[in-house]
Amino acid sequence: MAEHRKLGLDTAVVCSDPFQKLGKNQARLFGVPNLPLVVIPHPLGGLGLEGVKERAGVATPRLVNLIKEHSR
């Protein structure tokens, strides 16, 4: 993701809330401190299809908004 962001491509990382701090630190470490994080409820692993769909339902509008904001 960092390399794509450095090339000017719209990118974001989806992570669950316990990993938000790690995501921000890694983005800074890889030279893209402004890399957007889309935070979803934890956990993702072990969820059934309906749980994954629920998490996608949280992430999708946030991703769409990030793309809209970036394209202005």
Backbone bond lengths (Angstrom), bond angles and torsions (degrees), N, CA, C in turn:
res aa  C-N    CA-C-N  psi(-1)  N-CA   C-N-CA  omega(-1)  CA-C   N-CA-C  phi
1 M - - - 1.438 - - 1.521 111.58 -
2 A 1.313 116.68 -39.97 1.465 119.90 -177.41 1.521 110.88 -60.02
3 E 1.321 117.18 -43.88 1.468 120.35 -179.19 1.519 111.03 -65.03
4 H 1.326 117.33 -39.42 1.463 120.39 177.50 1.518 110.59 -63.53
5 R 1.317 116.23 -42.40 1.465 120.94 179.95 1.525 110.54 -63.32
6 K 1.328 116.26 -41.01 1.460 120.71 179.23 1.524 111.46 -63.74
7 L 1.338 116.95 -26.94 1.460 121.49 177.50 1.525 112.29 -82.95
8 G 1.327 116.20 -1.64 1.458 120.35 177.97 1.513 114.45 89.97
9 L 1.327 117.25 9.87 1.460 120.62 179.00 1.527 110.28 -81.49
10 D 1.326 115.72 147.00 1.462 120.20 175.75 1.521 108.41 -68.05
11 T 1.308 116.28 118.85 1.463 121.18 179.95 1.517 109.29 -141.30
12 A 1.300 114.58 156.83 1.458 122.06 174.18 1.523 106.87 -156.93
13 V 1.313 114.93 160.34 1.453 121.09 176.62 1.521 107.65 -114.43
14 V 1.315 116.02 132.66 1.453 121.60 175.40 1.524 107.00 -99.33
15 C 1.325 115.63 125.00 1.459 119.70 178.89 1.522 109.14 -143.82
16 S 1.314 115.69 158.15 1.462 118.95 176.13 1.522 109.08 -84.50
17 D 1.319 115.55 158.31 1.459 120.71 -169.38 1.529 116.18 -53.93
18 P 1.336 121.14 -36.11 1.462 117.55 178.64 1.533 113.66 -65.73
19 F 1.315 117.70 -16.76 1.463 122.09 -177.33 1.525 113.35 -101.46
20 Q 1.327 117.19 6.27 1.461 121.10 -177.98 1.534 111.24 -61.29
21 K 1.310 117.74 -47.50 1.469 120.77 -179.37 1.526 110.29 -62.21
22 L 1.322 117.25 -43.06 1.459 121.49 177.92 1.531 110.18 -60.98
23 G 1.328 116.97 -43.50 1.457 120.73 179.34 1.522 112.07 -60.13
24 K 1.327 116.78 -43.78 1.466 120.49 178.75 1.523 111.21 -65.00
25 N 1.329 116.35 -42.01 1.466 119.98 179.04 1.522 111.51 -64.56
26 Q 1.311 117.49 -42.54 1.462 121.08 179.64 1.524 111.20 -66.01
27 A 1.325 117.03 -40.37 1.466 120.19 177.98 1.528 109.91 -60.00
28 R 1.325 116.19 -45.21 1.461 120.06 178.64 1.532 110.60 -63.26
29 L 1.331 116.82 -43.53 1.456 122.09 179.78 1.531 111.59 -59.41
30 F 1.338 116.61 -37.62 1.466 120.90 -178.55 1.529 112.70 -89.56
31 G 1.330 116.53 8.82 1.457 119.98 172.57 1.508 116.56 84.73
32 V 1.329 117.51 17.14 1.464 120.65 178.01 1.541 109.44 -131.50
33 P 1.324 116.55 67.13 1.462 119.45 -175.55 1.529 113.66 -63.08
34 N 1.317 116.90 -17.24 1.465 120.43 179.33 1.535 112.38 -94.53
35 L 1.312 117.73 11.77 1.470 121.28 177.99 1.528 109.19 -62.65
36 P 1.320 117.91 120.45 1.463 119.36 -178.72 1.528 111.90 -68.44
37 L 1.322 114.53 140.68 1.456 121.46 173.67 1.519 107.91 -112.14
38 V 1.305 115.53 130.37 1.457 121.13 174.09 1.518 105.25 -104.36
39 V 1.315 115.45 111.10 1.460 120.61 -174.11 1.526 109.88 -95.66
40 I 1.318 114.74 128.14 1.463 121.76 178.27 1.527 108.67 -115.99
41 P 1.325 117.37 161.80 1.459 119.99 178.09 1.534 111.77 -64.19
42 H 1.293 115.18 145.79 1.463 123.40 177.50 1.522 108.08 -92.26
43 P 1.283 120.92 146.85 1.456 129.47 -1.25 1.519 111.11 -94.52
44 L 1.305 115.16 169.28 1.461 121.07 171.38 1.528 109.06 -108.11
45 G 1.329 115.11 -42.78 1.465 119.61 179.23 1.513 111.45 -63.25
46 G 1.308 115.50 139.49 1.450 121.12 177.63 1.513 114.39 86.57
47 L 1.328 117.10 -3.88 1.462 119.86 178.80 1.520 110.32 -79.23
48 G 1.300 115.36 149.53 1.454 120.21 171.98 1.517 109.97 -78.83
49 L 1.309 116.19 179.49 1.459 122.07 -177.23 1.527 111.88 -56.44
50 E 1.317 117.47 -41.78 1.472 119.68 -178.89 1.523 111.37 -65.41
51 G 1.319 117.58 -37.82 1.455 120.85 177.79 1.513 112.10 -65.95
52 V 1.336 115.84 -39.51 1.469 120.08 178.15 1.535 109.40 -66.74
53 K 1.310 117.28 -41.11 1.468 120.44 177.25 1.526 110.78 -61.14
54 E 1.320 116.19 -38.20 1.464 120.37 178.28 1.528 110.71 -62.71
55 R 1.332 116.27 -44.52 1.472 120.11 178.72 1.524 110.64 -64.81
56 A 1.332 116.80 -39.41 1.471 120.30 177.40 1.524 110.51 -64.23
57 G 1.318 115.93 -35.25 1.461 120.21 177.45 1.515 112.26 -64.49
58 V 1.322 117.23 -28.53 1.465 122.17 175.98 1.529 109.72 -76.99
59 A 1.332 116.67 -44.77 1.465 121.18 -173.57 1.527 113.01 -74.20
60 T 1.304 118.38 -38.23 1.469 121.48 -171.91 1.528 113.40 -57.72
61 P 1.334 119.59 -51.24 1.475 117.78 179.75 1.528 112.50 -62.62
62 R 1.306 116.89 -33.63 1.465 120.01 178.71 1.525 110.53 -66.65
63 L 1.330 116.58 -40.98 1.462 120.07 177.53 1.523 111.28 -64.80
64 V 1.313 116.62 -42.52 1.467 120.97 178.55 1.530 110.16 -60.66
65 N 1.323 117.14 -42.96 1.463 120.36 178.77 1.522 111.60 -63.60
66 L 1.326 117.35 -39.71 1.464 120.15 177.70 1.518 111.09 -61.61
67 I 1.320 116.71 -42.56 1.466 120.40 179.91 1.537 109.73 -65.59
68 K 1.321 117.67 -42.89 1.454 121.09 178.70 1.530 111.16 -61.68
69 E 1.329 116.32 -44.40 1.464 120.19 -179.95 1.516 111.38 -62.32
70 H 1.326 116.99 -39.67 1.449 121.35 -176.37 1.524 111.59 -73.11
71 S 1.315 117.72 -28.98 1.462 120.42 -175.88 1.536 112.35 -84.85
72 R 1.308 118.00 -2.29 1.481 120.65 179.78 1.499 111.21 -74.59
